[in-house]
Amino acid sequence: MSRANSSRRNRPESDDRPEIAMTPMIDVVFQLLIFFLMTFKPIVFEGQFTINMAPAGSAVPTESLTLPPLVVQLAADDEGNLAGIALGNTALPSFDHLRRDVAMLVSGGLAEEVEAEIRADARLKYEHIVGAVNALTRAGVTKVNFGPAFTPSAGSQQ
C-alpha cells in the first residue's frame, strides 16, 4: 500500500484544474477604477476664507496698516456657548448685528483696506468663531486676523 501512495506522488498531476483567465479580471478592475475616478466629486470646502496670521511673537509693521483694525470680542459661558459679542466697546446681540454694523463702518469702498481682528474666549465653541468670520466676510471684510485667546477671570464678566 505504501507503494501505491508513493507512485501517486511521483506521477505528474493531470490538467484537471481549470485555468484562471487573468485578462478579464484585469479588465474589470480597470473598468471599476475608471468608473470611480469619473464619478468622484471632491467635497467643496465650506467657508473657505483667507486668514492672515502673524507668527507667534512677531509684530505687524505699523506702516502697513492704513486703518486701525476692527476688534471683535467673543465671550463664552462655562459650557462654551456664546455669551456675548462686542465690536470695539459696543455690545451686540447677534452676528446679524455685527454684520450690519461692520458693513456700515466699511461702506464707501473701504472694505478691502479694513482688517478685522477676532479675540475669542478660549472656552468658546468653534462654531461661534466661524459665525463671526462669516459675519465679517459677508460685510465685505477680506482681511480677518485672530488675536490671542483669552479666559476671563472668575470675578469679571464680559
Backbone as numpy.savetxt, mean C-alpha at the origin, in Angstrom:
# Nx Ny Nz CAx CAy CAz Cx Cy Cz
12.49 -75.08 -7.95 11.69 -73.91 -7.95 12.55 -72.65 -7.95
13.63 -72.75 -7.31 14.53 -71.61 -7.31 15.08 -71.35 -8.71
15.22 -72.46 -9.52 15.68 -72.26 -10.90 14.66 -71.49 -11.72
13.38 -71.75 -11.52 12.33 -71.08 -12.29 12.29 -69.58 -11.97
12.49 -69.26 -10.68 12.50 -67.84 -10.29 13.70 -67.13 -10.87
14.86 -67.81 -10.88 16.06 -67.15 -11.39 15.98 -66.98 -12.89
15.31 -67.90 -13.60 15.20 -67.76 -15.05 14.25 -66.61 -15.42
13.27 -66.35 -14.58 12.38 -65.20 -14.84 13.13 -63.89 -14.68
14.03 -63.85 -13.73 14.79 -62.63 -13.50 15.76 -62.34 -14.63
16.32 -63.36 -15.24 17.32 -63.16 -16.27 16.70 -62.90 -17.64
15.46 -63.26 -17.85 14.82 -63.04 -19.14 14.57 -61.55 -19.35
14.76 -61.09 -20.56 14.42 -59.67 -20.81 12.92 -59.49 -20.68
12.54 -58.33 -20.13 11.13 -58.06 -19.93 10.45 -57.83 -21.26
9.25 -58.25 -21.35 8.52 -58.07 -22.59 8.01 -56.64 -22.68
7.63 -56.22 -23.82 7.14 -54.85 -24.03 5.65 -54.77 -23.75
5.24 -55.30 -22.61 3.83 -55.26 -22.24 3.40 -53.91 -21.66
4.36 -53.11 -21.23 4.04 -51.81 -20.64 3.62 -50.84 -21.74
2.62 -50.04 -21.45 2.24 -49.04 -22.46 3.27 -47.90 -22.48
3.51 -47.37 -23.63 4.46 -46.27 -23.76 3.73 -44.96 -23.48
4.33 -44.12 -22.68 3.72 -42.84 -22.33 4.16 -41.81 -23.37
3.21 -41.20 -24.01 3.51 -40.19 -25.03 3.72 -38.85 -24.33
4.91 -38.32 -24.39 5.25 -37.08 -23.69 4.82 -35.84 -24.48
4.79 -35.93 -25.78 4.49 -34.75 -26.59 3.10 -34.19 -26.30
2.05 -34.97 -26.23 0.74 -34.39 -25.91 0.68 -33.78 -24.51
1.39 -34.37 -23.56 1.40 -33.80 -22.21 2.10 -32.45 -22.20
3.19 -32.34 -22.92 3.91 -31.06 -22.99 3.05 -30.02 -23.69
2.34 -30.42 -24.74 1.44 -29.51 -25.43 0.36 -28.97 -24.50
-0.21 -29.82 -23.70 -1.26 -29.40 -22.76 -0.68 -28.44 -21.72
0.51 -28.72 -21.25 1.15 -27.83 -20.26 1.36 -26.45 -20.87
1.85 -26.39 -22.10 2.07 -25.10 -22.75 0.74 -24.38 -23.01
-0.29 -25.10 -23.34 -1.59 -24.48 -23.54 -2.13 -23.90 -22.24
-1.96 -24.62 -21.15 -2.38 -24.09 -19.85 -1.58 -22.86 -19.46
-0.28 -22.91 -19.71 0.58 -21.77 -19.40 0.14 -20.55 -20.19
-0.10 -20.71 -21.47 -0.54 -19.59 -22.30 -1.90 -19.10 -21.85
-2.81 -20.00 -21.50 -4.12 -19.59 -21.03 -4.01 -18.72 -19.79
-3.22 -19.15 -18.80 -3.11 -18.38 -17.57 -2.37 -17.07 -17.78
-1.41 -17.04 -18.67 -0.71 -15.79 -18.95 -1.64 -14.79 -19.65
-2.46 -15.27 -20.54 -3.35 -14.37 -21.28 -4.53 -13.88 -20.44
-4.97 -14.66 -19.47 -6.11 -14.26 -18.65 -5.71 -13.58 -17.36
-4.42 -13.50 -17.07 -3.95 -12.88 -15.82 -4.15 -11.38 -15.89
-4.81 -10.84 -14.89 -4.99 -9.40 -14.78 -4.44 -8.97 -13.43
-3.32 -8.26 -13.44 -2.77 -7.84 -12.15 -3.71 -6.87 -11.45
-3.66 -6.88 -10.15 -4.50 -6.03 -9.33 -4.02 -4.59 -9.45
-4.95 -3.69 -9.68 -4.62 -2.27 -9.69 -4.54 -1.83 -8.24
-3.41 -1.26 -7.87 -3.24 -0.85 -6.49 -4.10 0.38 -6.21
-4.85 0.30 -5.13 -5.71 1.41 -4.76 -4.91 2.46 -4.02
-5.28 3.68 -4.22 -4.67 4.77 -3.47 -3.21 4.99 -3.76
-2.77 4.81 -5.00 -1.38 5.08 -5.32 -1.16 6.58 -5.26
-0.18 6.99 -4.54 0.14 8.40 -4.45 1.63 8.54 -4.15
2.14 9.68 -4.51 3.56 9.95 -4.30 3.75 10.58 -2.93
4.67 10.02 -2.18 4.96 10.56 -0.85 6.45 10.88 -0.79
6.75 12.08 -0.39 8.14 12.48 -0.22 8.49 12.34 1.25
9.37 11.40 1.55 9.77 11.21 2.94 11.27 11.46 3.04
11.64 12.33 3.93 13.05 12.61 4.14 13.67 11.50 4.99
14.93 11.19 4.76 15.59 10.19 5.61 15.61 10.68 7.07
15.66 9.74 7.99 15.66 10.09 9.41 16.85 10.97 9.74
16.59 12.05 10.43 17.66 12.93 10.88 18.07 13.98 9.87
17.51 13.97 8.68 17.90 14.99 7.70 16.87 16.10 7.71
17.33 17.29 7.44 16.45 18.45 7.41 16.16 18.84 5.97
14.96 19.34 5.74 14.59 19.82 4.41 15.12 21.24 4.27
15.83 21.57 3.19 16.34 22.92 3.02 15.19 23.92 2.95
15.31 25.03 3.65 14.23 26.01 3.71 14.05 26.74 2.40
15.10 26.87 1.56 14.94 27.59 0.31 14.10 26.79 -0.70
13.94 25.48 -0.51 13.13 24.70 -1.44 11.64 24.83 -1.14
11.29 25.31 0.04 9.89 25.46 0.41 9.46 26.91 0.16
8.46 27.09 -0.70 7.99 28.44 -0.96 6.83 28.80 -0.03
6.06 27.82 0.35 4.95 28.03 1.25 5.09 27.11 2.46
4.63 27.55 3.61 4.71 26.65 4.77 3.79 25.45 4.55
4.19 24.29 5.06 3.35 23.10 4.86 2.07 23.18 5.69
1.04 22.57 5.16 -0.20 22.41 5.92 0.00 21.25 6.88
-0.21 21.48 8.15 0.00 20.43 9.14 -1.36 19.85 9.54
-1.50 18.55 9.30 -2.73 17.84 9.66 -2.38 16.90 10.80
-3.08 17.07 11.93 -2.84 16.21 13.08 -4.03 15.28 13.26
-3.71 13.99 13.46 -4.74 12.98 13.66 -4.55 12.35 15.03
-5.56 12.46 15.88 -5.49 11.90 17.23 -6.30 10.61 17.29
-5.89 9.72 18.17 -6.57 8.42 18.31 -7.01 8.20 19.74
-8.04 7.37 19.87 -8.43 6.95 21.22 -7.62 5.70 21.58
-7.93 5.10 22.70 -7.15 3.95 23.19 -7.26 2.72 22.28
-8.37 2.60 21.52 -8.55 1.45 20.63 -7.96 1.69 19.25
-7.44 2.89 18.97 -6.86 3.20 17.68 -7.83 3.84 16.71
-9.03 4.15 17.18 -10.01 4.82 16.32 -9.72 6.31 16.28
-10.21 6.96 15.25 -9.97 8.38 15.07 -10.72 9.17 16.13
-9.99 9.98 16.89 -10.60 10.78 17.95 -10.66 12.25 17.57
-9.82 12.69 16.63 -9.85 14.09 16.25 -8.97 14.37 15.04
-9.39 15.39 14.28 -8.64 15.86 13.11 -8.41 17.34 13.32
-7.20 17.79 13.06 -6.91 19.22 13.17 -6.07 19.65 11.97
-6.44 20.79 11.39 -5.67 21.42 10.34 -5.06 22.66 10.95
-3.75 22.59 11.22 -3.11 23.65 12.00 -3.65 23.61 13.41
-4.28 24.72 13.84 -4.88 24.76 15.17 -6.40 24.64 15.13
-6.95 24.36 13.96 -8.40 24.29 13.80 -8.87 22.84 13.82
-9.76 22.53 14.75 -10.32 21.18 14.84 -11.38 21.01 13.75
-11.38 19.84 13.14 -12.33 19.53 12.07 -13.10 18.27 12.43
-14.39 18.19 12.07 -15.19 17.03 12.46 -15.01 15.80 11.56
-14.56 16.00 10.29 -14.50 14.85 9.39 -13.46 15.10 8.30
-13.18 14.04 7.54 -12.25 14.16 6.42 -12.86 14.99 5.30
-14.18 15.01 5.17 -14.81 15.87 4.17 -14.54 17.34 4.47
-14.61 17.71 5.74 -14.30 19.09 6.12 -12.82 19.39 5.88
-11.96 18.42 6.12 -10.53 18.59 5.84 -10.32 18.85 4.35
-10.95 18.04 3.51 -10.82 18.22 2.06 -11.32 19.59 1.63
-12.49 20.00 2.15 -13.08 21.29 1.79 -12.18 22.46 2.22
-11.68 22.41 3.46 -10.84 23.50 3.96 -9.51 23.58 3.22
-8.91 22.43 2.93 -7.65 22.43 2.20 -7.86 22.92 0.77
-8.96 22.52 0.15 -9.26 22.98 -1.21 -9.42 24.49 -1.25
-10.04 25.06 -0.22 -10.18 26.52 -0.16 -8.82 27.19 0.02
-7.94 26.58 0.83 -6.63 27.17 1.07 -5.73 27.13 -0.16
-5.85 26.08 -0.95 -4.95 25.92 -2.09 -5.59 26.33 -3.41
-6.73 26.99 -3.35 -7.38 27.42 -4.59 -6.52 28.50 -5.25
-6.70 28.65 -6.54 -5.93 29.65 -7.27 -4.63 29.11 -7.83
-4.55 27.82 -8.05 -3.37 27.24 -8.68 -2.20 26.98 -7.75
-2.42 27.06 -6.45 -1.34 26.83 -5.50 -1.20 25.37 -5.07
-2.10 24.52 -5.50 -2.14 23.14 -5.01 -0.84 22.39 -5.29
-0.21 22.65 -6.44 1.02 21.92 -6.76 2.21 22.40 -5.95
2.12 23.61 -5.40 3.23 24.15 -4.62 3.11 23.84 -3.13
1.91 23.55 -2.68 1.66 23.35 -1.25 2.06 21.93 -0.85
2.71 21.84 0.29 3.02 20.55 0.88 2.16 20.37 2.12
1.73 19.16 2.33 0.96 18.84 3.52 1.76 17.84 4.34
1.72 18.02 5.63 2.41 17.10 6.54 1.38 16.49 7.47
1.37 15.16 7.52 0.44 14.45 8.40 1.20 13.99 9.63
0.72 14.39 10.78 1.27 13.94 12.06 0.18 13.13 12.75
0.43 11.84 12.87 -0.60 10.95 13.39 -0.19 10.36 14.73
-1.18 10.13 15.55 -0.99 9.42 16.81 -0.47 8.02 16.49
0.51 7.57 17.24 1.13 6.26 16.98 0.13 5.12 17.14
-0.95 5.33 17.88 -1.95 4.27 18.09 -3.02 4.23 17.01
-3.02 5.22 16.12 -4.09 5.35 15.13 -4.05 4.23 14.10
-5.22 3.70 13.76 -5.32 2.65 12.74 -4.97 3.25 11.38
-4.34 2.44 10.56 -3.84 2.88 9.27 -4.94 3.41 8.35
-6.13 2.85 8.44 -7.22 3.26 7.56 -7.54 4.75 7.70
-7.34 5.31 8.89 -7.61 6.73 9.11 -6.52 7.60 8.49
-5.30 7.11 8.50 -4.21 7.85 7.84 -4.45 7.88 6.34
-4.90 6.76 5.79 -5.22 6.72 4.36 -6.37 7.67 4.06
-7.33 7.77 4.95 -8.44 8.71 4.77 -7.95 10.15 4.70
-6.96 10.49 5.53 -6.41 11.84 5.50 -5.65 12.08 4.19
-4.88 11.10 3.75 -4.16 11.23 2.48 -5.14 11.39 1.33
-6.21 10.61 1.33 -7.22 10.73 0.29 -7.87 12.11 0.29
-8.18 12.64 1.47 -8.79 13.97 1.55 -7.85 15.03 1.00
-6.56 14.92 1.32 -5.59 15.90 0.83 -5.42 15.81 -0.68
-5.31 14.61 -1.21 -5.12 14.47 -2.66 -6.37 14.88 -3.42
-7.56 14.63 -2.87 -8.80 15.08 -3.53 -8.91 16.60 -3.51
-8.28 17.23 -2.54 -8.28 18.69 -2.48 -7.27 19.29 -3.46
-6.42 18.43 -4.05 -5.47 18.92 -5.04 -4.02 18.94 -4.58
-3.76 18.58 -3.34 -2.40 18.58 -2.82 -1.68 17.34 -3.34
-0.52 17.54 -3.99 0.21 16.40 -4.54 1.42 16.03 -3.71
1.84 16.90 -2.82 3.01 16.61 -1.99 2.54 16.36 -0.56
2.55 15.09 -0.18 2.10 14.70 1.15 3.28 14.07 1.87
3.64 14.62 3.01 4.74 14.10 3.83 4.17 13.61 5.16
4.95 12.77 5.82 4.56 12.29 7.14 5.54 12.83 8.16
4.99 13.46 9.20 5.80 13.92 10.30 5.97 12.80 11.31
6.72 13.07 12.35 6.92 12.03 13.36 5.61 11.67 14.07
5.44 10.39 14.33 4.26 9.93 15.07 4.37 10.41 16.51
3.25 10.61 17.13 3.26 11.05 18.53 2.32 10.19 19.34
2.55 10.14 20.62 1.66 9.49 21.56 1.38 10.51 22.64
0.15 10.97 22.75 -0.15 11.99 23.76 0.04 11.43 25.16
0.45 12.30 26.06 0.61 11.86 27.45 -0.75 11.61 28.07
-0.77 10.87 29.16 -2.03 10.47 29.80 -2.86 11.66 30.26
-2.22 12.75 30.63 -2.94 13.91 31.15 -3.45 14.84 30.08
-2.93 14.76 28.85 -3.34 15.70 27.83 -4.25 15.03 26.82
-5.24 15.75 26.36 -6.17 15.28 25.33 -5.93 16.13 24.10
-6.02 15.49 22.90 -5.85 16.27 21.67 -7.09 16.24 20.86
